[in-house]
Amino acid sequence: MTRVALVTGGTRGIGAAISIALKNAGYRVAANYAGNDEKARAFQAETGIKVYKWDVSSYQACAEGIGRVEADLGPVEILVNNAGITRDAMFHKMTPEQWNEVIGTNLTGLFNMTHPIWNAMRERNFGRVINISSINGQKGQMGQANYSAAKAGDLGFTKALAQEGAAKGITVNAICPGYIGTEMVRAIPEKVLTERIIPQIPVGRLGEPEEIARCVVFLASDDAGFITGSTISANGGQFFV
Ligand code: CAA
């Protein structure tokens, strides 16, 4: 039977490309989103991928939302934790709200989404959890103490959970995108992007969302069953681990 894949933050940016790539690879896909109804409606109309609204920073909202997806499509076997936000500020200007919002969505969101699905994956002896971390969780980034901390936490979560899932046929892996040409990156001040960031990328360009989506499709496949606890860095050579 066709497997069900759930992509958080799956209607825009990298997440939209992941949802579409998984659909094209034959999965039944549900795309979660948190806020932008208009974009989500347009995404559903264009792609035929069903969209579901909830906030991944709330455990209860995740449990309810996953329940709705499973009632419509069946048990979730592929979970892509992609939803993420930025609240960039130099640390001396960063507010507790900017810290908490980013940790709540980008780190606690992984617990909130994975925990309600985990037992069923264990019982079925199959699961794929794919966490979208970031180059900035690997190397740190000025202006992103909150985001870098959350994304580094995602990598610890990935490695710990991979060990727990291995004997139960569940793989847990991370992808660390570099700077990808999405709205999130285009929101960086133009001068910082062109003078400070792009010159640090050896391939000389931003990445494409589809370049991340192809990594997800591979990790979701049966062919990737021996890969767990790993991190794929897709960053144009900007940082080697
Ligand atoms: N790399 C190198 N230098 C940077 C930098 C960066 N990413 N960001 C800022 N700087 C430099 C600026 O060029 C500036 O230097 P000069 O004074 O020599 O010009 C100095 O730091 C201070 O920057 P600002 O004048 O912009 O200070 P600000 O307080 O107005 O804003 C900021 C600070 C909010 C951090 C802003 O600079 C910014 O948004 N920077 C980008 C941070 C970043 O890289 N975010 C990544 C977002 S994309 C993402 O997160 C996806 C992913 O996973 C990769």
Residues whose N, C-alpha, C, O or C-beta is under 5 A from the ligand:
A	BS01	CAA	T86 D88 A89 M90 S134 I135 M142 G143 P177 G178 Y179 M184 V185 I188 P189 V192 R196
